[in-house]
Amino acid sequence: MSSTDPVDAVPFDVHDLRHRLLGPAGRWTRVDVVDETGSTNADLVAAATAGAPDGSVLVTEHQVRGRGRLDRTWEAPRGSGIAVSVLWRPEGIPAERLGWIPMLAGVALLDAVRALAPGVPAGLKWPNDLLLDGRKGAGILAEMTAVSGGGPGVVLGMGVNVASAPETGTSLADQGAVVDRTELLVTLLRNLGEREAAWRAAGGDADESGLRGDYRAGCLSLGSEVRVEMPGGSAIVGIAEDVDTSGHLLVLEPDGTRRPIAAGDIVHLRPAQP
């Protein structure tokens, strides 16, 4: 299905979502659903400066100016997937550990997809793209923002292709999985809340919280030959060996140099050997 095809989907029920996600035992404090918006991330950034609480969630049926990494645009047909952003105020977490937030989201999403679509080959491409049978099925973008009252704020946006996908990607439906959007959203947010709470309780330590180990287990990039396209336009080729404690990708170049990569797009040239 192309990105312009109509999709017949049951709309999100905000009352049902609030009933299932809010409460004293949950991580989320506010859940809102809008019919259409330019960008849930942009909306939640604005809400953060106006005093939105830690643990706010914003969902839309139709996002028309979604943004990805490196300012790429993203749009999906109404009802075809999930477009959601969350706001966190991670006070007391060292700045160098905040880079784990989008990777944490990748693990939470991977776990949700594996739970609801167990027959679909799924894994992560560093740093946080969800791959379904080797093709992109979801994207994640984290943005630092000012928040009312001071302190750091992070808005994390996620776009998941459920019923359809752009031509360059794939969806769960393309992979033969029939997944209810509401069940996937609820499972994702529960996973996300639990993982973020454990990570925050550990002071953002990815090893102590178990995040780094789980990320490494789900990352298809590790052990693969990759080309890393750097922000300045240069590129390096090597074996993606590991992810360090800061979330940087460690790439072994042909001359034996082991280079930490903090930012860049990677292409899998040859999959990891079993």
Buried (B, 14 or more C-beta within 10 A) or exposed (E): BEBEEEBEBEEBEEEEBBEBBBEEEBBBBBBBBBEEBBBBBBBBBEBBEEEBBBBBBBBBBBBBEBBBBEEEEBBBBBBBBBBBBBBBBBEEBEEEBBBBBBBBBBBBBBBBBBEBBEEBEBBBBBBBBBBBEEBBBBBBBBBEBEBBEEEBBBBBBBBBBBBBBBEEBBBBBBBEBEBEBBEBBBBBBBBBBBBBBBBBEBEBBBEEBBBBEBBBEBBBBBBBBBBBBEEEEEEBEBBBBBBBEEBBBBBBEEEEEEEEBEEBBBEBEEEBEE
